[in-house]
Amino acid sequence: MMRESFLFKLHSHKIQPGVQADPNRFRHAYDSPNGKCRVFKIQSVSKESKAWVADPKNRVCDAPGSWYCSGQYPPALQKVLEEKKDFEQLEDFNKGDKGDSEYQALYHENLKKKGQGKPISTGTARSEEQKKNGQGKPISTGTARSEEQKKPWKLDRDINEDEIKKIN
């Protein structure tokens, strides 16, 4: 799902195999030296939109003649903007989602138990929708170790008593 997102395609454009921004709409213009910033030029912008943006009467400024103008989008983009879905943070506690309130209740209950020295729940409260979609699964607290990791340490060479004294 993430591979289909606009942001992923611009971020990973020609960095990850098979990922490329739409060449009819975007042209890669610049990468910062450390690759933290990427700039793309938008292709095929209509002359009407460019003229509308350039017209000073369409600027939204905090005061007439001010240097700070927040601007607005051209009318040609209104259809696209009406279909947009605002970004939501995964754990947005202001959203009022039932799953979030269950999670918060379990979290606060575990805080109380921890303060009283009682064992806490390791599972998470999940809504039926989360269970159906496989979301909100508890994270394993056990550490899986390979057989090599379970073996006692082997030294590359023997250490004499003088070296042990230097370490201590």
DSSP file (Angstrom, degrees, kcal/mol; ACC not computed):
  #  RESIDUE AA STRUCTURE BP1 BP2  ACC     N-H-->O    O-->H-N    N-H-->O    O-->H-N    TCO  KAPPA ALPHA  PHI   PSI    X-CA   Y-CA   Z-CA
    1    1 A M    >         0   0    0      0, 0.0     3,-0.8     0, 0.0     4,-0.4   0.000 360.0 360.0 360.0 -40.3    0.0    0.0    0.0
    2    2 A M  G >   +     0   0    0      1,-0.2     3,-1.6     2,-0.2     6,-0.3   0.858 360.0  63.4 -66.5 -33.6    2.8    2.4    0.8
    3    3 A R  G 3  S+     0   0    0      1,-0.3    -1,-0.2     5,-0.1     6,-0.0   0.757  99.9  55.0 -61.6 -24.0    4.5    1.7   -2.5
    4    4 A E  G <  S+     0   0    0     -3,-0.8    -1,-0.3     4,-0.1    -2,-0.2   0.586  86.2 108.2 -85.0 -10.7    1.4    3.2   -4.2
    5    5 A S  S <> S-     0   0    0     -3,-1.6     4,-1.9    -4,-0.4     5,-0.1  -0.352  72.3-130.4 -75.1 149.9    1.6    6.5   -2.3
    6    6 A F  H  > S+     0   0    0      1,-0.2     4,-2.0     2,-0.2     5,-0.2   0.901 107.6  51.6 -60.7 -45.9    2.7    9.7   -4.0
    7    7 A L  H  > S+     0   0    0      1,-0.2     4,-2.8     2,-0.2    -1,-0.2   0.895 107.9  51.6 -63.6 -41.5    5.2   10.5   -1.2
    8    8 A F  H  > S+     0   0    0     -6,-0.3     4,-2.8     1,-0.2    -1,-0.2   0.912 108.9  51.5 -61.6 -42.6    6.9    7.1   -1.5
    9    9 A K  H  < S+     0   0    0     -4,-1.9     4,-0.4     1,-0.2    12,-0.3   0.887 114.0  42.7 -65.1 -38.8    7.3    7.5   -5.2
   10   10 A L  H >< S+     0   0    0     -4,-2.0     3,-0.5     2,-0.2    -2,-0.2   0.908 116.4  48.3 -72.4 -40.7    8.9   10.9   -4.9
   11   11 A H  H 3< S+     0   0    0     -4,-2.8    -2,-0.2     1,-0.2    -3,-0.2   0.914 122.1  33.0 -63.8 -43.5   11.1    9.8   -2.0
   12   12 A S  T >X S+     0   0    0     -4,-2.8     3,-2.5    -5,-0.2     4,-1.8   0.272  81.0 149.6-101.0  10.2   12.3    6.6   -3.6
   13   13 A H  T <4 S-     0   0    0     -3,-0.5     7,-0.2    -4,-0.4    -3,-0.1  -0.238  84.7 -18.0 -51.6 115.3   12.4    7.8   -7.2
   14   14 A K  T 34 S+     0   0    0      5,-2.8    -1,-0.3     2,-0.3     6,-0.1   0.637 123.6  89.0  57.5  17.8   15.2    5.9   -9.0
   15   15 A I  T <4 S+     0   0    0     -3,-2.5    -2,-0.2     1,-0.3    -1,-0.1   0.763  86.4  44.9-101.2 -48.5   16.7    4.9   -5.6
   16   16 A Q  S >< S-     0   0    0     -4,-1.8     3,-1.9     3,-0.1    -2,-0.3  -0.786 105.1 -97.4 -94.4 140.4   14.8    1.7   -5.0
   17   17 A P  T 3  S+     0   0    0      0, 0.0     3,-0.1     0, 0.0    -1,-0.1  -0.302 105.9  10.6 -58.8 132.3   14.4   -0.6   -8.0
   18   18 A G  T 3  S+     0   0    0      1,-0.2     2,-0.6    -4,-0.0    -5,-0.1   0.436  97.0 118.4  82.8   0.1   11.2   -0.2   -9.9
   19   19 A V    <   +     0   0    0     -3,-1.9    -5,-2.8    -7,-0.2     2,-0.3  -0.886  32.2 152.9-105.0 123.4   10.1    3.0   -8.1
   20   20 A Q        -     0   0    0     -2,-0.6   -10,-0.1    -7,-0.2     2,-0.1  -0.989  40.8-122.0-150.3 137.4    9.7    6.0  -10.3
   21   21 A A        -     0   0    0     -2,-0.3     7,-0.1   -12,-0.3   -15,-0.0  -0.409  54.4 -80.4 -71.7 155.9    7.6    9.2  -10.2
   22   22 A D    >>  -     0   0    0      1,-0.2     4,-2.6    -2,-0.1     3,-1.5  -0.429  39.3-153.4 -60.5 113.6    5.3    9.8  -13.1
   23   23 A P  T 34 S+     0   0    0      0, 0.0    -1,-0.2     0, 0.0    -2,-0.1   0.696  91.9  60.9 -67.5 -17.1    7.6   11.3  -15.8
   24   24 A N  T 34 S+     0   0    0      1,-0.1     3,-0.1    19,-0.1    -2,-0.1   0.687 118.5  27.1 -78.7 -18.1    4.7   13.1  -17.4
   25   25 A R  T <4 S+     0   0    0     -3,-1.5    18,-3.3     1,-0.2     2,-0.4   0.686 122.3  39.7-114.7 -27.4    4.1   15.1  -14.2
   26   26 A F  E  <  -A   42   0A   0     -4,-2.6     2,-0.4    16,-0.3    -1,-0.2  -0.982  51.0-168.6-135.1 139.0    7.5   15.3  -12.4
   27   27 A R  E     -A   41   0A   0     14,-2.3    14,-3.3    -2,-0.4     2,-0.3  -0.994  31.8-120.9-123.5 126.7   11.1   15.8  -13.4
   28   28 A H  E     +A   40   0A   0     -2,-0.4    12,-0.2    12,-0.2     3,-0.1  -0.497  38.7 168.3 -67.1 125.7   13.8   15.2  -10.9
   29   29 A A  E     +     0   0A   0     10,-2.8     2,-0.3     1,-0.3    11,-0.2   0.755  52.3   2.4-111.0 -34.5   15.7   18.5  -10.5
   30   30 A Y  E     -A   39   0A   0      9,-1.8     9,-2.8     2,-0.0     2,-0.4  -0.993  41.9-162.8-160.6 144.1   18.0   18.3   -7.5
   31   31 A D  E     -A   38   0A   0     -2,-0.3     7,-0.2     7,-0.2     5,-0.0  -0.995  32.3-121.5-123.5 135.7   19.3   16.1   -4.6
   32   32 A S    >   -     0   0    0      5,-2.6     3,-1.7    -2,-0.4    -2,-0.0  -0.332  36.7 -99.8 -68.3 160.8   21.0   17.6   -1.6
   33   33 A P  T 3  S+     0   0    0      0, 0.0    -1,-0.1     0, 0.0    -2,-0.0   0.831 124.7  38.6 -54.0 -36.3   24.6   16.4   -1.0
   34   34 A N  T 3  S-     0   0    0      3,-0.0    -2,-0.0     0, 0.0     0, 0.0   0.403 112.5-116.0 -96.1   3.1   23.5   14.0    1.7
   35   35 A G  S <  S+     0   0    0     -3,-1.7     3,-0.1     2,-0.2     0, 0.0   0.660  81.6 121.3  75.2  15.3   20.3   13.0   -0.1
   36   36 A K  S    S+     0   0    0      1,-0.2     2,-0.4    -5,-0.0    -1,-0.1   0.726  71.5  43.0 -82.8 -22.0   18.0   14.4    2.7
   37   37 A C        -     0   0    0      2,-0.0    -5,-2.6   -26,-0.0     2,-0.4  -0.988  64.4-175.0-129.2 132.2   16.3   16.8    0.3
   38   38 A R  E     -A   31   0A   0     -2,-0.4     2,-0.4    -7,-0.2    -7,-0.2  -0.985   8.1-158.6-125.9 137.2   15.0   16.1   -3.2
   39   39 A V  E     -A   30   0A   0     -9,-2.8   -10,-2.8    -2,-0.4    -9,-1.8  -0.955   6.8-171.3-119.5 133.6   13.4   18.7   -5.5
   40   40 A F  E     -A   28   0A   0     -2,-0.4     2,-0.5   -12,-0.2   -12,-0.2  -0.956  19.0-134.8-121.8 141.6   11.1   17.8   -8.4
   41   41 A K  E     -A   27   0A   0    -14,-3.3   -14,-2.3    -2,-0.4     2,-0.4  -0.832  24.6-126.8 -93.5 130.8    9.9   20.2  -11.1
   42   42 A I  E     -A   26   0A   0     -2,-0.5     3,-0.3   -16,-0.2   -16,-0.3  -0.656  27.7-149.6 -79.9 127.5    6.2   19.8  -11.8
   43   43 A Q        +     0   0    0    -18,-3.3   -19,-0.1    -2,-0.4    -1,-0.0  -0.538  65.4  24.0 -94.0 159.8    5.6   19.3  -15.5
   44   44 A S        +     0   0    0      1,-0.2     2,-0.4    -2,-0.2    -1,-0.2   0.833  68.5 170.1  59.5  41.8    2.6   20.3  -17.7
   45   45 A V        -     0   0    0     -3,-0.3    -1,-0.2     1,-0.1     5,-0.0  -0.717  37.6-115.0 -81.1 131.1    1.3   23.2  -15.6
   46   46 A S     >  -     0   0    0     -2,-0.4     4,-2.0     1,-0.1     5,-0.1  -0.283  10.8-126.3 -68.2 151.5   -1.4   25.0  -17.5
   47   47 A K  H  > S+     0   0    0      1,-0.2     4,-2.4     2,-0.2     5,-0.2   0.837 110.7  58.0 -65.0 -33.1   -0.8   28.6  -18.6
   48   48 A E  H  > S+     0   0    0      2,-0.2     4,-2.5     1,-0.2    -1,-0.2   0.922 106.7  46.9 -63.5 -43.8   -4.1   29.6  -17.0
   49   49 A S  H  > S+     0   0    0      2,-0.2     4,-2.4     1,-0.2    -2,-0.2   0.907 112.0  50.1 -65.0 -41.2   -2.9   28.3  -13.6
   50   50 A K  H  X S+     0   0    0     -4,-2.0     4,-1.9     1,-0.2    -1,-0.2   0.909 112.6  47.2 -62.9 -41.5    0.4   30.1  -13.9
   51   51 A A  H  X S+     0   0    0     -4,-2.4     4,-1.2     2,-0.2    -2,-0.2   0.901 111.1  51.7 -66.6 -40.7   -1.3   33.4  -14.8
   52   52 A W  H  < S+     0   0    0     -4,-2.5     3,-0.4     1,-0.2     6,-0.2   0.917 111.8  46.0 -62.4 -44.3   -3.8   33.0  -11.9
   53   53 A V  H  < S+     0   0    0     -4,-2.4    -1,-0.2     1,-0.2    -2,-0.2   0.863 110.8  53.3 -67.1 -36.2   -0.9   32.4   -9.4
   54   54 A A  H  < S+     0   0    0     -4,-1.9    -1,-0.2    -5,-0.2    -2,-0.2   0.723  85.4  99.0 -72.6 -21.2    1.1   35.3  -10.8
   55   55 A D    ><  -     0   0    0     -4,-1.2     3,-1.8    -3,-0.4     4,-0.1  -0.553  69.0-147.0 -71.9 119.6   -1.8   37.7  -10.4
   56   56 A P  G >  S+     0   0    0      0, 0.0     3,-1.6     0, 0.0    -1,-0.2   0.764  93.2  67.6 -60.1 -26.7   -1.3   39.7   -7.1
   57   57 A K  G 3  S+     0   0    0      1,-0.3    -2,-0.1     3,-0.1    -5,-0.0   0.686  95.5  57.7 -69.5 -14.4   -5.1   40.0   -6.4
   58   58 A N  G <  S+     0   0    0     -3,-1.8     2,-0.3    -6,-0.2    -1,-0.3   0.390  84.7 103.6 -94.4   3.4   -5.1   36.2   -5.8
   59   59 A R    <   -     0   0    0     -3,-1.6     2,-0.8    -4,-0.1    11,-0.0  -0.654  63.4-145.7 -86.7 141.9   -2.6   36.3   -3.0
   60   60 A V        +     0   0    0     -2,-0.3    10,-1.6    12,-0.0    11,-1.0  -0.892  29.9 174.6-107.5 101.4   -3.7   36.0    0.6
   61   61 A C  B     -B   69   0B   0     -2,-0.8     8,-0.2     8,-0.3     6,-0.0  -0.745  41.7-127.3-110.0 156.0   -1.4   38.3    2.6
   62   62 A D  S    S+     0   0    0      6,-1.6     7,-0.1    -2,-0.3    -1,-0.1   0.745  98.3   5.8 -73.2 -21.5   -1.5   39.1    6.3
   63   63 A A  S >  S-     0   0    0      5,-0.4     3,-2.3     0, 0.0    -1,-0.2  -0.971  98.2 -82.3-154.0 149.8   -1.4   42.9    5.3
   64   64 A P  T 3  S+     0   0    0      0, 0.0     3,-0.1     0, 0.0    -2,-0.0  -0.317 117.1   7.9 -57.4 130.5   -1.5   44.7    2.0
   65   65 A G  T 3  S+     0   0    0      1,-0.2    -3,-0.0     2,-0.0     0, 0.0   0.555  96.3 152.0  76.3   8.3    1.9   44.8    0.4
   66   66 A S    <   -     0   0    0     -3,-2.3    -1,-0.2     2,-0.1     0, 0.0  -0.248  52.8-133.1 -70.3 158.0    3.3   42.4    3.0
   67   67 A W  S    S+     0   0    0      1,-0.1     2,-0.7    -3,-0.1    -1,-0.1   0.691  90.4  76.8 -81.6 -19.7    6.2   40.1    2.3
   68   68 A Y        +     0   0    0     -5,-0.1    -6,-1.6     2,-0.0     2,-0.4  -0.833  54.4 160.8 -99.1 112.6    4.3   37.2    3.9
   69   69 A C  B     -B   61   0B   0     -2,-0.7    -8,-0.3    -8,-0.2   -10,-0.0  -0.975  25.7-163.6-130.5 117.6    1.6   35.7    1.7
   70   70 A S        -     0   0    0    -10,-1.6    -9,-0.1    -2,-0.4    -1,-0.1   0.790  35.4-160.1 -72.7 -26.4    0.3   32.2    2.5
   71   71 A G        -     0   0    0    -11,-1.0     2,-0.3     2,-0.0    -1,-0.1  -0.042   6.1-120.1  77.9 178.2   -1.3   32.0   -1.0
   72   72 A Q        -     0   0    0    -14,-0.1   -14,-0.0   -19,-0.1   -12,-0.0  -0.964  26.2 -92.9-154.6 163.9   -4.1   29.7   -2.2
   73   73 A Y        -     0   0    0     -2,-0.3     5,-0.0     1,-0.1    -2,-0.0  -0.521  44.5-102.2 -84.5 150.0   -4.5   27.1   -4.9
   74   74 A P    >   -     0   0    0      0, 0.0     3,-1.9     0, 0.0     4,-0.3  -0.304  32.8-111.0 -65.5 154.1   -5.8   27.9   -8.4
   75   75 A P  G >  S+     0   0    0      0, 0.0     3,-1.6     0, 0.0     4,-0.4   0.785 113.7  69.8 -57.3 -28.6   -9.4   27.0   -9.2
   76   76 A A  G 3  S+     0   0    0      1,-0.3     3,-0.3     2,-0.1     4,-0.3   0.739  98.0  51.6 -63.7 -21.2   -8.3   24.3  -11.6
   77   77 A L  G <> S+     0   0    0     -3,-1.9     4,-2.6     1,-0.2    -1,-0.3   0.473  80.6  94.8 -93.1  -2.7   -7.1   22.3   -8.5
   78   78 A Q  H <> S+     0   0    0     -3,-1.6     4,-2.0    -4,-0.3    -1,-0.2   0.881  82.7  52.8 -58.6 -40.1  -10.3   22.5   -6.5
   79   79 A K  H  > S+     0   0    0     -4,-0.4     4,-0.8    -3,-0.3    -1,-0.2   0.917 112.4  45.0 -62.0 -43.3  -11.6   19.1   -7.8
   80   80 A V  H >4 S+     0   0    0     -4,-0.3     3,-0.7     1,-0.2     4,-0.5   0.911 112.2  51.6 -66.1 -43.1   -8.4   17.4   -6.7
   81   81 A L  H >< S+     0   0    0     -4,-2.6     3,-0.7     1,-0.2    -1,-0.2   0.811 103.3  58.5 -66.9 -30.1   -8.4   19.2   -3.4
   82   82 A E  H 3< S+     0   0    0     -4,-2.0    -1,-0.2     1,-0.2    -2,-0.2   0.786 106.8  49.0 -68.6 -26.1  -12.0   18.1   -2.6
   83   83 A E  T << S+     0   0    0     -4,-0.8    -1,-0.2    -3,-0.7    -2,-0.2   0.524  88.6 115.5 -89.3  -6.3  -10.9   14.5   -3.0
   84   84 A K    <   -     0   0    0     -3,-0.7     2,-0.5    -4,-0.5    -3,-0.0  -0.213  54.7-147.8 -68.1 153.7   -7.9   14.7   -0.7
   85   85 A K        -     0   0    0      3,-0.0     3,-0.1     0, 0.0    -2,-0.1  -0.989  22.9-124.7-120.6 121.1   -7.6   12.9    2.6
   86   86 A D        -     0   0    0     -2,-0.5     2,-0.1     1,-0.1     0, 0.0  -0.272  32.9 -96.9 -64.6 148.8   -5.7   14.7    5.2
   87   87 A F        -     0   0    0      1,-0.0     2,-0.4     0, 0.0    -1,-0.1  -0.410  39.7-161.2 -64.6 137.1   -2.7   12.9    6.8
   88   88 A E        -     0   0    0     -2,-0.1     2,-0.2    -3,-0.1    -1,-0.0  -0.983  17.1-125.4-122.8 134.6   -3.5   11.2   10.1
   89   89 A Q    >   -     0   0    0     -2,-0.4     3,-1.2     1,-0.1     0, 0.0  -0.538  24.8-121.5 -73.7 144.9   -0.9   10.2   12.6
   90   90 A L  T 3  S+     0   0    0      1,-0.3     2,-0.3    -2,-0.2    -1,-0.1   0.879 109.6  34.3 -56.6 -43.2   -1.2    6.6   13.6
   91   91 A E  T 3  S+     0   0    0      3,-0.0     2,-1.1     4,-0.0    -1,-0.3  -0.417  76.0 160.2-111.7  56.0   -1.7    7.2   17.3
   92   92 A D    X   -     0   0    0     -3,-1.2     3,-1.4    -2,-0.3     5,-0.3  -0.674  18.8-171.6 -81.1 101.3   -3.8   10.4   17.0
   93   93 A F  T 3  S+     0   0    0     -2,-1.1     3,-0.3     1,-0.3    -1,-0.2   0.576  79.7  64.0 -73.5  -8.4   -5.4   10.5   20.5
   94   94 A N  T 3  S+     0   0    0      1,-0.2    -1,-0.3     2,-0.1    -2,-0.1   0.528  81.8  82.3 -88.4  -6.2   -7.6   13.5   19.4
   95   95 A K  S <  S-     0   0    0     -3,-1.4    -1,-0.2     1,-0.1    -2,-0.2   0.809  89.0-137.0 -70.9 -32.2   -9.4   11.4   16.8
   96   96 A G        +     0   0    0     -3,-0.3     2,-0.2    -4,-0.3    -3,-0.1   0.735  40.0 164.9  81.9  22.6  -11.8    9.8   19.2
   97   97 A D     >  -     0   0    0     -5,-0.3     4,-1.8     1,-0.1     3,-0.2  -0.507  41.9-132.3 -74.1 141.0  -11.5    6.3   17.7
   98   98 A K  H  > S+     0   0    0      1,-0.2     4,-2.0     2,-0.2     5,-0.2   0.890 106.8  55.5 -61.4 -40.3  -12.9    3.5   19.9
   99   99 A G  H  > S+     0   0    0      1,-0.2     4,-2.1     2,-0.2    -1,-0.2   0.869 106.1  52.1 -60.3 -37.0   -9.7    1.4   19.4
  100  100 A D  H  > S+     0   0    0     -3,-0.2     4,-2.7     2,-0.2    -1,-0.2   0.905 107.5  50.7 -66.9 -41.0   -7.6    4.3   20.7
  101  101 A S  H  X S+     0   0    0     -4,-1.8     4,-2.4     2,-0.2    -2,-0.2   0.876 110.2  50.1 -67.3 -35.3   -9.7    4.7   23.8
  102  102 A E  H  X S+     0   0    0     -4,-2.0     4,-2.3     2,-0.2    -1,-0.2   0.919 111.7  48.7 -64.9 -42.6   -9.4    0.9   24.6
  103  103 A Y  H  X S+     0   0    0     -4,-2.1     4,-2.5     1,-0.2    -2,-0.2   0.924 112.1  48.4 -61.8 -45.4   -5.6    1.1   24.1
  104  104 A Q  H  X S+     0   0    0     -4,-2.7     4,-2.7     2,-0.2     5,-0.2   0.906 110.0  52.0 -63.3 -41.3   -5.4    4.2   26.4
  105  105 A A  H  X S+     0   0    0     -4,-2.4     4,-2.2     1,-0.2    -1,-0.2   0.920 111.9  45.9 -61.5 -44.0   -7.5    2.5   29.1
  106  106 A L  H  X S+     0   0    0     -4,-2.3     4,-2.5     2,-0.2    -1,-0.2   0.902 111.9  52.7 -64.8 -40.8   -5.2   -0.6   29.0
  107  107 A Y  H  X S+     0   0    0     -4,-2.5     4,-1.8     1,-0.2    -2,-0.2   0.937 112.3  43.5 -59.6 -48.9   -2.2    1.6   29.1
  108  108 A H  H  X S+     0   0    0     -4,-2.7     4,-2.0     2,-0.2    -1,-0.2   0.863 112.1  53.9 -68.2 -35.6   -3.4    3.6   32.2
  109  109 A E  H  X S+     0   0    0     -4,-2.2     4,-2.3    -5,-0.2    -1,-0.2   0.918 109.1  48.8 -62.3 -43.3   -4.5    0.3   33.9
  110  110 A N  H  X S+     0   0    0     -4,-2.5     4,-2.6     1,-0.2    -2,-0.2   0.850 107.3  55.7 -66.6 -34.1   -1.0   -1.1   33.4
  111  111 A L  H  X S+     0   0    0     -4,-1.8     4,-2.1     2,-0.2    -1,-0.2   0.922 109.1  46.9 -62.2 -43.3    0.6    2.1   34.8
  112  112 A K  H  X S+     0   0    0     -4,-2.0     4,-1.4     2,-0.2    -2,-0.2   0.930 112.8  49.2 -62.9 -45.4   -1.5    1.7   37.9
  113  113 A K  H  <>S+     0   0    0     -4,-2.3     5,-2.7     1,-0.2     4,-0.4   0.905 110.0  51.2 -61.3 -41.8   -0.6   -2.0   38.2
  114  114 A K  H ><5S+     0   0    0     -4,-2.6     3,-1.1     1,-0.2    -1,-0.2   0.903 108.4  51.4 -63.0 -41.2    3.1   -1.3   37.7
  115  115 A G  H 3<5S+     0   0    0     -4,-2.1    -1,-0.2     1,-0.2    -2,-0.2   0.785 111.8  47.4 -65.8 -27.5    3.0    1.4   40.5
  116  116 A Q  T 3<5S-     0   0    0     -4,-1.4    -1,-0.2    -3,-0.3    -2,-0.2   0.399 117.2-112.7 -93.7   1.5    1.4   -1.2   42.8
  117  117 A G  T < 5S+     0   0    0     -3,-1.1    -3,-0.2    -4,-0.4    -2,-0.1   0.655  71.3 138.2  77.6  15.7    3.9   -3.9   42.0
  118  118 A K      < -     0   0    0     -5,-2.7    -1,-0.3    -6,-0.2     2,-0.1  -0.584  62.9 -94.2 -90.4 156.4    1.3   -6.1   40.2
  119  119 A P        -     0   0    0      0, 0.0     2,-0.2     0, 0.0    -1,-0.1  -0.432  42.8-134.9 -68.8 144.1    2.1   -7.9   36.9
  120  120 A I        -     0   0    0     -2,-0.1     2,-0.3    -7,-0.1   -10,-0.1  -0.645  19.6-100.5-100.1 158.2    1.0   -6.0   33.9
  121  121 A S        -     0   0    0     -2,-0.2    -1,-0.1   -15,-0.2   -11,-0.0  -0.568  24.9-167.1 -74.8 133.9   -0.9   -7.2   30.8
  122  122 A T        +     0   0    0     -2,-0.3    17,-0.3     2,-0.1    -1,-0.1   0.666  65.2  80.4 -94.9 -18.4    1.3   -7.9   27.8
  123  123 A G  S    S-     0   0    0     15,-0.1     2,-0.4     1,-0.0    14,-0.1  -0.299  75.9-127.9 -79.3 169.5   -1.5   -8.2   25.3
  124  124 A T        -     0   0    0     12,-0.2     2,-0.5    -2,-0.1   -21,-0.1  -0.907  18.5-112.7-118.9 149.9   -3.3   -5.3   23.8
  125  125 A A        -     0   0    0     -2,-0.4     2,-0.4   -23,-0.2   -22,-0.1  -0.692  41.8-172.0 -77.4 124.3   -7.0   -4.5   23.6
  126  126 A R        -     0   0    0     -2,-0.5    10,-0.1   -24,-0.1     2,-0.1  -0.950  19.6-127.4-123.5 140.9   -8.0   -4.8   20.0
  127  127 A S     >  -     0   0    0     -2,-0.4     4,-2.3     1,-0.1     5,-0.2  -0.342  32.4-107.4 -74.6 164.8  -11.2   -3.9   18.3
  128  128 A E  H  > S+     0   0    0      1,-0.2     4,-2.3     2,-0.2     5,-0.1   0.872 122.1  53.5 -60.5 -37.3  -13.0   -6.5   16.1
  129  129 A E  H  > S+     0   0    0      2,-0.2     4,-2.1     1,-0.2    -1,-0.2   0.901 108.4  49.0 -65.6 -40.5  -12.0   -4.4   13.0
  130  130 A Q  H  >>S+     0   0    0      2,-0.2     5,-2.7     1,-0.2     4,-0.8   0.901 111.0  50.3 -65.1 -40.6   -8.3   -4.5   14.1
  131  131 A K  H ><5S+     0   0    0     -4,-2.3     3,-0.6     3,-0.2    -2,-0.2   0.915 110.6  49.6 -62.8 -42.2   -8.5   -8.2   14.6
  132  132 A K  H 3<5S+     0   0    0     -4,-2.3    -1,-0.2     1,-0.2    -2,-0.2   0.887 116.4  41.5 -63.3 -40.1  -10.0   -8.7   11.2
  133  133 A N  H 3<5S-     0   0    0     -4,-2.1    -1,-0.2    -5,-0.1    -2,-0.2   0.466 112.5-117.2 -88.5  -2.1   -7.3   -6.6    9.5
  134  134 A G  T <<5 +     0   0    0     -4,-0.8     3,-0.4    -3,-0.6     2,-0.2   0.754  66.5 142.7  74.4  23.6   -4.5   -8.1   11.6
  135  135 A Q      < +     0   0    0     -5,-2.7    -1,-0.2    -6,-0.2    -2,-0.1  -0.622  50.4  26.0 -97.4 157.0   -3.7   -4.7   13.2
  136  136 A G  S    S+     0   0    0     -2,-0.2    -1,-0.2     1,-0.2   -12,-0.2   0.749  74.9 169.2  70.9  25.7   -2.6   -4.0   16.8
  137  137 A K        -     0   0    0     -3,-0.4    -1,-0.2     1,-0.1    -6,-0.0  -0.436  42.4-100.0 -69.8 144.4   -1.1   -7.4   17.4
  138  138 A P        -     0   0    0      0, 0.0     2,-0.4     0, 0.0    -1,-0.1  -0.325  34.8-120.9 -62.8 146.0    0.9   -7.7   20.6
  139  139 A I        -     0   0    0    -17,-0.3     2,-0.1    -3,-0.1     0, 0.0  -0.738  29.9-110.3 -88.6 135.5    4.7   -7.5   20.2
  140  140 A S        -     0   0    0     -2,-0.4    -1,-0.1     1,-0.2     0, 0.0  -0.425  23.8-165.6 -65.6 133.5    6.6  -10.5   21.4
  141  141 A T        +     0   0    0     -2,-0.1    -1,-0.2     2,-0.1     2,-0.1   0.602  60.8  95.9 -95.0 -12.8    8.7   -9.7   24.5
  142  142 A G  S    S-     0   0    0      1,-0.1     2,-0.6     0, 0.0    -2,-0.0  -0.412  73.1-130.1 -75.2 153.4   10.8  -12.9   24.2
  143  143 A T        -     0   0    0     -2,-0.1     2,-0.4     2,-0.0    -2,-0.1  -0.920  13.9-143.7-108.1 118.1   14.1  -12.7   22.5
  144  144 A A        -     0   0    0     -2,-0.6     2,-0.4     0, 0.0     0, 0.0  -0.666  21.7-170.2 -79.4 128.2   14.8  -15.3   19.8
  145  145 A R        -     0   0    0     -2,-0.4     2,-0.0     3,-0.0     5,-0.0  -0.953  17.9-125.9-122.9 141.4   18.4  -16.5   19.9
  146  146 A S     >  -     0   0    0     -2,-0.4     4,-1.3     1,-0.1     3,-0.1  -0.303  30.9-107.1 -75.4 165.7   20.2  -18.7   17.4
  147  147 A E  H  > S+     0   0    0      1,-0.2     4,-0.9     2,-0.2     3,-0.2   0.872 121.8  56.1 -61.5 -36.6   22.0  -21.8   18.5
  148  148 A E  H  4 S+     0   0    0      1,-0.2     3,-0.5     2,-0.2    -1,-0.2   0.876 106.0  50.8 -62.8 -37.5   25.3  -20.0   17.9
  149  149 A Q  H  4 S+     0   0    0      1,-0.2    -1,-0.2    -3,-0.1    -2,-0.2   0.782 105.6  56.5 -71.2 -25.9   24.2  -17.3   20.3
  150  150 A K  H  < S+     0   0    0     -4,-1.3    -1,-0.2    -3,-0.2    -2,-0.2   0.700  87.4  96.0 -79.0 -19.5   23.3  -19.8   23.0
  151  151 A K  S  < S-     0   0    0     -4,-0.9     3,-0.1    -3,-0.5    -3,-0.0  -0.355  87.3 -99.2 -69.5 151.0   26.8  -21.4   23.0
  152  152 A P        -     0   0    0      0, 0.0    -1,-0.1     0, 0.0    -2,-0.0  -0.276  53.5 -80.6 -65.1 159.0   29.3  -20.2   25.6
  153  153 A W        -     0   0    0     -3,-0.1     2,-0.4     1,-0.0    -4,-0.0  -0.260  40.9-154.5 -60.7 143.6   31.8  -17.6   24.6
  154  154 A K        -     0   0    0     -3,-0.1     2,-0.3     0, 0.0    -1,-0.0  -0.984  11.0-137.9-118.5 134.5   34.9  -18.8   22.7
  155  155 A L        -     0   0    0     -2,-0.4     3,-0.1     1,-0.1     4,-0.0  -0.679   9.9-136.7 -89.6 144.7   38.1  -16.8   22.8
  156  156 A D  S    S+     0   0    0     -2,-0.3     2,-0.3     1,-0.1    -1,-0.1   0.788  89.0   1.0 -67.2 -26.6   40.1  -16.3   19.7
  157  157 A R  S    S-     0   0    0     -3,-0.0     2,-0.2     0, 0.0    -1,-0.1  -0.951  89.6 -84.5-152.8 166.9   43.3  -17.0   21.8
  158  158 A D        -     0   0    0     -2,-0.3     2,-0.5    -3,-0.1    -2,-0.0  -0.558  37.6-143.9 -77.9 142.2   44.2  -17.8   25.3
  159  159 A I        -     0   0    0     -2,-0.2     2,-0.1     3,-0.0    -4,-0.0  -0.918  12.2-141.4-108.9 131.4   44.6  -14.9   27.7
  160  160 A N     >  -     0   0    0     -2,-0.5     4,-1.6     1,-0.1     3,-0.4  -0.380  29.0-101.3 -86.7 171.0   47.3  -15.1   30.4
  161  161 A E  H  > S+     0   0    0      1,-0.2     4,-2.2     2,-0.2     5,-0.2   0.824 118.2  59.2 -63.1 -34.5   46.9  -13.9   34.0
  162  162 A D  H  > S+     0   0    0      1,-0.2     4,-1.8     2,-0.2    -1,-0.2   0.908 106.2  48.4 -61.4 -41.7   48.8  -10.6   33.4
  163  163 A E  H  > S+     0   0    0     -3,-0.4     4,-1.7     1,-0.2    -1,-0.2   0.874 109.4  52.6 -66.9 -36.6   46.2   -9.6   30.7
  164  164 A I  H  X S+     0   0    0     -4,-1.6     4,-2.0     1,-0.2    -1,-0.2   0.902 107.7  51.8 -65.2 -40.2   43.3  -10.5   33.0
  165  165 A K  H  < S+     0   0    0     -4,-2.2    -2,-0.2     1,-0.2    -1,-0.2   0.877 107.0  53.4 -63.5 -38.0   44.8   -8.3   35.7
  166  166 A K  H  < S+     0   0    0     -4,-1.8    -1,-0.2     1,-0.2    -2,-0.2   0.879 108.3  50.7 -63.9 -37.4   45.1   -5.3   33.3
  167  167 A I  H  <        0   0    0     -4,-1.7    -2,-0.2     1,-0.3    -1,-0.2   0.912 360.0 360.0 -66.9 -42.4   41.4   -5.7   32.4
  168  168 A N     <        0   0    0     -4,-2.0    -1,-0.3    -5,-0.1    -2,-0.2   0.484 360.0 360.0 -75.9 360.0   40.3   -5.7   36.1
